[in-house]
Amino acid sequence: MPACVKPLSASLLLFLLGILTIAGCEKQVSGSHFQVRQVDAVWLDGQVKATLHQDLKLSRDAREALVHGVPLNVQMEIVLRNTGDQSRLTKSLDNYEIRYLPMSEHYQLSLPAGGEVRTFPRLRHLLSELSTVRLSFSTGVLPAGEYELLARTRLNRQKMPPPMRLPVLFSSQWRHDSDWSAWPVDIQPGA
């Protein structure tokens, strides 16, 4: 017996297409964004030590979700690549979790990889702490030459509770991602 598949009606197809078009054209809400301002990096003995300077502003919806018990994950991604052939050599991905503690009315920041947990009286203090982040990752031995670090910061929507993932995907209130930025790293012979 052949399987019966009912084709989508033209009106339903146009409705879905319209929703996707509107979602794709929606602008980012002003005042809610992440921006990488500067990355200072040095390479020494097979390790990159970088300091990321950034501005982090959360939208009204993100702040409201946080106060209502939804943890937010800020993800910082750094890629080291060779400027000559544009090959990616290594990647560092760190997640910083932000929570609101209603009993004490404080905000909590959990550092990556089960690191320390810090508490702040105001959200602005926590975001200020994240405005300068020191990262370190191993690269192994690299030949002398010109390299660059690509850096971006984003709100990790995949770590949102499952019922929120689809609405968050289409709402401009949840678009916080910074653009990729490139910063030079010079590796000297014998360093």
Contacts in CASP RR format, 6 or more apart in sequence:
PFRMAT RR
TARGET T0000
AUTHOR 0000-0000-0000
METHOD contacts of the structure
MODEL  1
MPACVKPLSASLLLFLLGILTIAGCEKQVSGSHFQVRQVDAVWLDGQVKA
TLHQDLKLSRDAREALVHGVPLNVQMEIVLRNTGDQSRLTKSLDNYEIRY
LPMSEHYQLSLPAGGEVRTFPRLRHLLSELSTVRLSFSTGVLPAGEYELL
ARTRLNRQKMPPPMRLPVLFSSQWRHDSDWSAWPVDIQPGA
8 16 0 8 1.000
19 170 0 8 1.000
23 169 0 8 1.000
23 170 0 8 1.000
24 170 0 8 1.000
26 170 0 8 1.000
26 171 0 8 1.000
26 172 0 8 1.000
27 172 0 8 1.000
28 172 0 8 1.000
28 175 0 8 1.000
29 59 0 8 1.000
29 60 0 8 1.000
29 172 0 8 1.000
29 173 0 8 1.000
29 175 0 8 1.000
31 57 0 8 1.000
31 59 0 8 1.000
32 57 0 8 1.000
32 58 0 8 1.000
32 59 0 8 1.000
32 60 0 8 1.000
32 62 0 8 1.000
32 173 0 8 1.000
32 175 0 8 1.000
32 176 0 8 1.000
33 55 0 8 1.000
33 57 0 8 1.000
33 175 0 8 1.000
33 176 0 8 1.000
33 178 0 8 1.000
34 54 0 8 1.000
34 55 0 8 1.000
34 56 0 8 1.000
34 57 0 8 1.000
34 74 0 8 1.000
34 153 0 8 1.000
34 154 0 8 1.000
34 155 0 8 1.000
34 176 0 8 1.000
34 177 0 8 1.000
34 178 0 8 1.000
35 54 0 8 1.000
35 55 0 8 1.000
35 153 0 8 1.000
35 178 0 8 1.000
35 179 0 8 1.000
36 52 0 8 1.000
36 53 0 8 1.000
36 54 0 8 1.000
36 151 0 8 1.000
36 152 0 8 1.000
36 153 0 8 1.000
36 178 0 8 1.000
36 179 0 8 1.000
36 181 0 8 1.000
37 53 0 8 1.000
37 54 0 8 1.000
37 55 0 8 1.000
38 52 0 8 1.000
38 53 0 8 1.000
38 183 0 8 1.000
39 50 0 8 1.000
39 51 0 8 1.000
39 52 0 8 1.000
39 53 0 8 1.000
39 78 0 8 1.000
39 149 0 8 1.000
39 151 0 8 1.000
39 181 0 8 1.000
39 183 0 8 1.000
40 50 0 8 1.000
40 51 0 8 1.000
40 53 0 8 1.000
40 183 0 8 1.000
41 48 0 8 1.000
41 49 0 8 1.000
41 50 0 8 1.000
41 51 0 8 1.000
41 149 0 8 1.000
41 183 0 8 1.000
41 185 0 8 1.000
42 48 0 8 1.000
42 49 0 8 1.000
42 185 0 8 1.000
43 49 0 8 1.000
43 139 0 8 1.000
43 142 0 8 1.000
43 147 0 8 1.000
43 185 0 8 1.000
43 187 0 8 1.000
43 191 0 8 1.000
44 191 0 8 1.000
45 191 0 8 1.000
46 138 0 8 1.000
46 139 0 8 1.000
46 140 0 8 1.000
46 141 0 8 1.000
46 142 0 8 1.000
47 136 0 8 1.000
47 137 0 8 1.000
47 138 0 8 1.000
47 139 0 8 1.000
47 140 0 8 1.000
48 78 0 8 1.000
48 80 0 8 1.000
48 90 0 8 1.000
48 92 0 8 1.000
48 135 0 8 1.000
48 136 0 8 1.000
48 137 0 8 1.000
48 139 0 8 1.000
48 149 0 8 1.000
48 185 0 8 1.000
49 134 0 8 1.000
49 135 0 8 1.000
49 136 0 8 1.000
50 78 0 8 1.000
50 134 0 8 1.000
50 135 0 8 1.000
50 136 0 8 1.000
50 149 0 8 1.000
50 151 0 8 1.000
51 132 0 8 1.000
51 133 0 8 1.000
51 134 0 8 1.000
51 135 0 8 1.000
52 76 0 8 1.000
52 78 0 8 1.000
52 132 0 8 1.000
52 133 0 8 1.000
52 134 0 8 1.000
52 135 0 8 1.000
52 151 0 8 1.000
52 153 0 8 1.000
53 131 0 8 1.000
53 132 0 8 1.000
54 130 0 8 1.000
54 131 0 8 1.000
54 132 0 8 1.000
54 133 0 8 1.000
54 153 0 8 1.000
54 178 0 8 1.000
55 131 0 8 1.000
56 74 0 8 1.000
56 127 0 8 1.000
56 130 0 8 1.000
56 131 0 8 1.000
56 153 0 8 1.000
56 176 0 8 1.000
57 127 0 8 1.000
57 176 0 8 1.000
58 66 0 8 1.000
58 72 0 8 1.000
58 123 0 8 1.000
58 127 0 8 1.000
58 176 0 8 1.000
59 173 0 8 1.000
59 174 0 8 1.000
59 176 0 8 1.000
60 173 0 8 1.000
61 171 0 8 1.000
61 173 0 8 1.000
61 174 0 8 1.000
62 72 0 8 1.000
62 155 0 8 1.000
62 173 0 8 1.000
62 174 0 8 1.000
62 176 0 8 1.000
63 123 0 8 1.000
65 72 0 8 1.000
65 164 0 8 1.000
66 72 0 8 1.000
66 98 0 8 1.000
66 99 0 8 1.000
66 100 0 8 1.000
66 107 0 8 1.000
66 123 0 8 1.000
67 100 0 8 1.000
67 102 0 8 1.000
69 99 0 8 1.000
69 100 0 8 1.000
69 102 0 8 1.000
70 160 0 8 1.000
70 161 0 8 1.000
70 164 0 8 1.000
71 97 0 8 1.000
71 98 0 8 1.000
71 99 0 8 1.000
71 159 0 8 1.000
72 97 0 8 1.000
72 98 0 8 1.000
72 155 0 8 1.000
73 95 0 8 1.000
73 96 0 8 1.000
73 97 0 8 1.000
73 98 0 8 1.000
73 155 0 8 1.000
73 156 0 8 1.000
73 159 0 8 1.000
74 95 0 8 1.000
74 96 0 8 1.000
74 97 0 8 1.000
74 98 0 8 1.000
74 130 0 8 1.000
74 153 0 8 1.000
74 154 0 8 1.000
74 155 0 8 1.000
74 156 0 8 1.000
75 93 0 8 1.000
75 94 0 8 1.000
75 95 0 8 1.000
75 96 0 8 1.000
75 153 0 8 1.000
75 154 0 8 1.000
75 155 0 8 1.000
75 156 0 8 1.000
76 92 0 8 1.000
76 93 0 8 1.000
76 94 0 8 1.000
76 96 0 8 1.000
76 133 0 8 1.000
76 135 0 8 1.000
76 151 0 8 1.000
76 152 0 8 1.000
76 153 0 8 1.000
77 91 0 8 1.000
77 92 0 8 1.000
77 93 0 8 1.000
77 94 0 8 1.000
77 151 0 8 1.000
77 152 0 8 1.000
77 153 0 8 1.000
77 154 0 8 1.000
78 91 0 8 1.000
78 92 0 8 1.000
78 135 0 8 1.000
78 137 0 8 1.000
78 149 0 8 1.000
78 150 0 8 1.000
78 151 0 8 1.000
79 88 0 8 1.000
79 90 0 8 1.000
79 91 0 8 1.000
79 92 0 8 1.000
79 149 0 8 1.000
79 150 0 8 1.000
79 151 0 8 1.000
80 88 0 8 1.000
80 89 0 8 1.000
80 90 0 8 1.000
80 91 0 8 1.000
80 139 0 8 1.000
80 147 0 8 1.000
80 148 0 8 1.000
80 149 0 8 1.000
80 185 0 8 1.000
81 87 0 8 1.000
81 88 0 8 1.000
81 89 0 8 1.000
81 147 0 8 1.000
81 148 0 8 1.000
81 150 0 8 1.000
82 89 0 8 1.000
82 145 0 8 1.000
82 146 0 8 1.000
82 147 0 8 1.000
83 146 0 8 1.000
83 147 0 8 1.000
83 148 0 8 1.000
83 184 0 8 1.000
84 146 0 8 1.000
89 139 0 8 1.000
89 142 0 8 1.000
89 147 0 8 1.000
90 137 0 8 1.000
90 138 0 8 1.000
90 139 0 8 1.000
92 135 0 8 1.000
92 137 0 8 1.000
94 112 0 8 1.000
94 113 0 8 1.000
94 133 0 8 1.000
94 135 0 8 1.000
95 112 0 8 1.000
95 156 0 8 1.000
95 159 0 8 1.000
96 109 0 8 1.000
96 110 0 8 1.000
96 111 0 8 1.000
96 112 0 8 1.000
96 130 0 8 1.000
96 133 0 8 1.000
97 109 0 8 1.000
97 110 0 8 1.000
97 159 0 8 1.000
98 107 0 8 1.000
98 108 0 8 1.000
98 109 0 8 1.000
98 126 0 8 1.000
99 107 0 8 1.000
99 108 0 8 1.000
99 110 0 8 1.000
100 106 0 8 1.000
100 107 0 8 1.000
100 108 0 8 1.000
101 107 0 8 1.000
101 108 0 8 1.000
101 119 0 8 1.000
104 119 0 8 1.000
105 121 0 8 1.000
106 119 0 8 1.000
106 120 0 8 1.000
106 121 0 8 1.000
107 119 0 8 1.000
107 120 0 8 1.000
107 121 0 8 1.000
107 122 0 8 1.000
107 123 0 8 1.000
107 125 0 8 1.000
107 126 0 8 1.000
108 117 0 8 1.000
108 118 0 8 1.000
108 119 0 8 1.000
108 120 0 8 1.000
109 117 0 8 1.000
109 118 0 8 1.000
109 119 0 8 1.000
109 120 0 8 1.000
109 126 0 8 1.000
109 129 0 8 1.000
109 130 0 8 1.000
110 117 0 8 1.000
111 117 0 8 1.000
111 118 0 8 1.000
118 126 0 8 1.000
118 129 0 8 1.000
120 126 0 8 1.000
120 129 0 8 1.000
142 187 0 8 1.000
143 187 0 8 1.000
144 187 0 8 1.000
144 188 0 8 1.000
144 189 0 8 1.000
144 190 0 8 1.000
144 191 0 8 1.000
145 186 0 8 1.000
145 187 0 8 1.000
146 184 0 8 1.000
146 185 0 8 1.000
146 186 0 8 1.000
146 187 0 8 1.000
147 184 0 8 1.000
147 185 0 8 1.000
147 186 0 8 1.000
147 187 0 8 1.000
148 182 0 8 1.000
148 183 0 8 1.000
148 184 0 8 1.000
148 185 0 8 1.000
149 182 0 8 1.000
149 183 0 8 1.000
149 184 0 8 1.000
149 185 0 8 1.000
150 180 0 8 1.000
150 181 0 8 1.000
150 182 0 8 1.000
151 180 0 8 1.000
151 181 0 8 1.000
151 182 0 8 1.000
151 183 0 8 1.000
152 177 0 8 1.000
152 178 0 8 1.000
152 179 0 8 1.000
152 180 0 8 1.000
152 181 0 8 1.000
153 177 0 8 1.000
153 178 0 8 1.000
154 176 0 8 1.000
154 177 0 8 1.000
154 178 0 8 1.000
155 174 0 8 1.000
155 176 0 8 1.000
155 177 0 8 1.000
157 165 0 8 1.000
157 168 0 8 1.000
157 169 0 8 1.000
157 174 0 8 1.000
158 165 0 8 1.000
160 168 0 8 1.000
168 174 0 8 1.000
END
